[in-house]
Every structure is written in C-alpha cells, then in structure tokens.
C-alpha cells in the first residue's frame, strides 16, 4: 500500500460522514516503505544497481506533477486537488500518513 492509498483510507470516511467538506483544502504528507517502490528502489536503498540512496528519508514529486493527485481527489471525494508531499523511508514495511485541512469552513469536529 502506498501513502496515496493511506490518504484515501483516512479521508474518504470523513467526507462520506460529512465531517470533512469536499471543498476543504487538504495537505497530505506521506512516508512509505521502500519496498512499495519496486525492485529498483529496493536496490537503491541496499546500495545495488545504478542509483544509491543514503539516509532515512527521500521526498519526491516536489513539482506536484504526480499521477496520485487525481486519484486521491476522486476516491476521497474531494472537490479540490490536495497538496501531496510523498516520500520514501529507509524501512522495509509500513507507512505514516498525515492529512491536514487548512480551512475555516470545516466541521467543528474536524480539529483543523
């Protein structure tokens, strides 16, 4: 599972319940394990192959030209495309995803 899927899993129940208005601007930060990136990314983290990654955290897609954005918008039932900052971490399993609404128009129980 990717942090994109994790964001949808967090947001969709909130939009379905009416707690998160669909027009609310959302900021998403997600860090996924390196195994979700396939063989090339796994090799890079293990120092094999063409590219080598060092360190615990690598952000990508910083130009916000990601194929995940329309997917998140559609399946989370959002009207506004979210701001998504994905990253890959130096761990083999797991993820952490943080979604934040930055609008004063949210439901009082939203917590933003």
Contact map, one row per residue, 1 for C-alpha under 8 A:
1110110000000000000000000000000000010000000000000000000000000000000000000000000000000000000000000000000000000000
1111110000000000000000000000000100010000000000000000000000000000000000000000000000000000000000100000000000000000
1111111000000000000000000000011100000000000000000000000000000000000000000000000000000100000000111000000000000000
0111111100000000000000000000010000000000000000000000000000000000000100010000000000000000000000000000000000000000
1111111110000000000000000000000000000000000000000000000000000000000000010000000000000000000000000000000000000000
1111111111000000000000000000000000000000000000000000000000000000000000000000000000000000000000001000000000000000
0011111111100000000000000001010000000000000000000000000000000000000000010000000000000000000000001110000000000000
0001111111110000000000000000000000000000000000000000000000000000000000010011000000000000000000000000000000000000
0000111111111000000000000000000000000000000000000000000000000000000000000001000000000000000000000000000000000000
0000011111111100000000000000000000000000000000000000000000000000000000000000000000000000000000000010000000000000
0000001111111110000100000000000000000000000000000000000000000000000000000001000000000000000000000010000000000000
0000000111111111000000000000000000000000000000000000000000000000000000000011100000000000000000000000000000000000
0000000011111111100000000000000000000000000000000000000000000000000000000000000000000000000000000000000000000000
0000000001111111111100000000000000000000000000000000000000000000000000000000000000000000000000000000000000000000
0000000000111111111111000000000000000000000000000000000000000000000000000001110000000000000000000000000000000000
0000000000011111111000000000000000000000000000000000000000000000000000000000100000000000000000000000000000000000
0000000000001111111100000000000000000000000000000000000000000000000000000000000000000000000000000000000000000000
0000000000000111111110000000000000000000000000000000000000000000000000000000000000000000000000000000000000100000
0000000000000111111110000000000000000000000000000000000000000000000000000000000000000000000000000000000001101100
0000000000100110111111010000000000000000000000000000000000000000000000000000000000000000000000000000000001100100
0000000000000010011111110000000000000000000000000000000000000000000000000000010000000000000000000000000011100000
0000000000000010000111110000000000000000000000000000000000000000000000000000111100000000000000000000000000000000
0000000000000000000011111000000000000000000000000000000000000000000000000000011100000000000000000000000000000000
0000000000000000000111111100000000000000000000000000000000000000000000000000011100000000000000000000111011000000
0000000000000000000000111110000000000000000000000000000000000000000000000000000111000000000000000000111000000000
0000000000000000000000011111000000000000000000000000000000000000000000000000000111100000000000000011110000000000
0000000000000000000000001111100000000000000000000000000000000000000000000000000001110000000000000011110000000000
0000001000000000000000000111110000000000000000000000000000000000000000000000000001111100000000001111000000000000
0000000000000000000000000011111000000000000000000000000000000000000000000000000000011110000000001110000000000000
0011001000000000000000000001111100000000000000000000000000000000000000000000000000011110000000111100000000000000
0010000000000000000000000000111110000000000000000000000000000000000000000000000000000111100000111000000000000000
0110000000000000000000000000011111010000000000000000000000000000000000000000000000000111100011110000000000000000
0000000000000000000000000000001111111000000000000000000000000000000000000000000000000001111111100000000000000000
0000000000000000000000000000000111111100110010000000000000000000000000000000000000000001111110000000000000000000
0000000000000000000000000000000011111110110000000000000000000000000000000000000000000000000110000000000000000000
1100000000000000000000000000000111111100000000000000000000000000000000000000000000000000000000000000000000000000
0000000000000000000000000000000011111111110000000000000000000000000000000000000000000000000000000000000000000000
0000000000000000000000000000000001111111110000000000000000000000000000000000000000000000000000000000000000000000
0000000000000000000000000000000000101111111000000000000000000000000000000000000000000000000000000000000000000000
0000000000000000000000000000000000001111111100001000000000000000000000000000000000000000000000000000000000000000
0000000000000000000000000000000001101111111110000000000000000000000000000000000000000000000000000000000000000000
0000000000000000000000000000000001101111111111000000000000000000000000000000000000000000000000000000000000000000
0000000000000000000000000000000000000011111111111011000000000000000000000000000000000000000000000000000000000000
0000000000000000000000000000000000000001111111111111100000000000000000000000000000000000000000000000000000000000
0000000000000000000000000000000001000000111111110001110000000000000000000000000000000000010000000000000000000000
0000000000000000000000000000000000000000011111110001100000000000000000000000000000000000000000000000000000000000
0000000000000000000000000000000000000000001111111011100000000000000000000000000000000000000000000000000000000000
0000000000000000000000000000000000000000001111111111000000000000000000000000000000000000000000000000000000000000
0000000000000000000000000000000000000001001100111111000000000000000000000000000000000000000000000000000000000000
0000000000000000000000000000000000000000000100011111000000000000000000000000000000000000000000000000000000000000
0000000000000000000000000000000000000000001100111111100000000000000000000000000000000000000000000000000000000000
0000000000000000000000000000000000000000001111111111110000000000000000000000000000000000000000000000000000000000
0000000000000000000000000000000000000000000111100011111000000000000000000000000000000000000000000000000000000000
0000000000000000000000000000000000000000000010000001111100000000000000000000000000000000000000000000000000000000
0000000000000000000000000000000000000000000000000000111111000000000000000000000000000000010000000000000000000000
0000000000000000000000000000000000000000000000000000011111000000000000000000000000000000111000000000000000000000
0000000000000000000000000000000000000000000000000000001111100000000000000000000000000011110000000000000000000000
0000000000000000000000000000000000000000000000000000001111110000000000000000000000000011100000000000000000000000
0000000000000000000000000000000000000000000000000000000011111100000000000000000000001111000000000000000000000000
0000000000000000000000000000000000000000000000000000000001111100000000000000000000001111000000000000000000000000
0000000000000000000000000000000000000000000000000000000000111111110000000000000000001100000000000000000000000000
0000000000000000000000000000000000000000000000000000000000111111100000000000000000001000000000000000000000000000
0000000000000000000000000000000000000000000000000000000000001111100000000000000000000000000000000000000000000000
0000000000000000000000000000000000000000000000000000000000001111110000000000000000111000000000000000000000000000
0000000000000000000000000000000000000000000000000000000000001111111000000000000000000000000000000000000000000000
0000000000000000000000000000000000000000000000000000000000001001111110000000000000000000000000000000000000000000
0000000000000000000000000000000000000000000000000000000000000000111111100000000000000000000000000000000000000000
0001000000000000000000000000000000000000000000000000000000000000011111110000000000000000000000000000000000000000
0000000000000000000000000000000000000000000000000000000000000000011111111000000011010000000000000000000000000000
0000000000000000000000000000000000000000000000000000000000000000001111111100000010000000000000000000000000000000
0000000000000000000000000000000000000000000000000000000000000000001111111110000000000000000000000000000000000000
0001101100000000000000000000000000000000000000000000000000000000000111111111110011000000000000000000000000000000
0000000000000000000000000000000000000000000000000000000000000000000011111111111111000000000000000000000000000000
0000000000000000000000000000000000000000000000000000000000000000000001111111110000000000000000000000000000000000
0000000100010000000000000000000000000000000000000000000000000000000000111111110000000000000000000000000000000000
0000000110110010000000000000000000000000000000000000000000000000000000011111110000000000000000000000000000000000
0000000000010011000001000000000000000000000000000000000000000000000000011111111000000000000000000000000000000000
0000000000000010000011110000000000000000000000000000000000000000000000011111111110000000000000000000000000000000
0000000000000000000001110000000000000000000000000000000000000000000000001000111110000000000000000000000000000000
0000000000000000000001111100000000000000000000000000000000000000000000001000011111000000000000000000000000000000
0000000000000000000000001100000000000000000000000000000000000000000011011000011111100000000000000000000000000000
0000000000000000000000001111000000000000000000000000000000000000000010011000000111110000000000000000000000000000
0000000000000000000000000111000000000000000000000000000000000001000000000000000011111000000000000000000000000000
0000000000000000000000000011110000000000000000000000000000000001000010000000000001111100000000000000000000000000
0000000000000000000000000001110000000000000000000000000000111101000000000000000000111110000000000000000000000000
0010000000000000000000000001111100000000000000000000000000111000000000000000000000011111000000000000000000000000
0000000000000000000000000000111100000000000000000000000011110000000000000000000000001111100000000000000000000000
0000000000000000000000000000001111000000000000000000000011110000000000000000000000000111110000000000000000000000
0000000000000000000000000000001111000000000000000000000111000000000000000000000000000011111000000000000000000000
0000000000000000000000000000000011000000000010000000001110000000000000000000000000000001111100000000000000000000
0000000000000000000000000000000011000000000000000000000100000000000000000000000000000000111111000000000000000000
0000000000000000000000000000000011100000000000000000000000000000000000000000000000000000011111000000000000000000
0000000000000000000000000000000111100000000000000000000000000000000000000000000000000000001111100000000000000000
0000000000000000000000000000000110000000000000000000000000000000000000000000000000000000001111110000000000000000
0110000000000000000000000000011110000000000000000000000000000000000000000000000000000000000011111000000000000000
0010000000000000000000000000011100000000000000000000000000000000000000000000000000000000000001111100000000000000
0010011000000000000000000001111000000000000000000000000000000000000000000000000000000000000000111110000000000000
0000001000000000000000000001110000000000000000000000000000000000000000000000000000000000000000011111000000000000
0000001001100000000000000111100000000000000000000000000000000000000000000000000000000000000000001111100000000000
0000000000000000000000000111000000000000000000000000000000000000000000000000000000000000000000000111110000000001
0000000000000000000000011110000000000000000000000000000000000000000000000000000000000000000000000011111001000001
0000000000000000000000011110000000000000000000000000000000000000000000000000000000000000000000000001111100000001
0000000000000000000000011000000000000000000000000000000000000000000000000000000000000000000000000000111111000001
0000000000000000000000000000000000000000000000000000000000000000000000000000000000000000000000000000011111000001
0000000000000000000010010000000000000000000000000000000000000000000000000000000000000000000000000000001111100000
0000000000000000001110010000000000000000000000000000000000000000000000000000000000000000000000000000101111110101
0000000000000000011110000000000000000000000000000000000000000000000000000000000000000000000000000000000011111100
0000000000000000000000000000000000000000000000000000000000000000000000000000000000000000000000000000000001111110
0000000000000000001000000000000000000000000000000000000000000000000000000000000000000000000000000000000000111110
0000000000000000001100000000000000000000000000000000000000000000000000000000000000000000000000000000000001111111
0000000000000000000000000000000000000000000000000000000000000000000000000000000000000000000000000000000000011111
0000000000000000000000000000000000000000000000000000000000000000000000000000000000000000000000000001111101000111
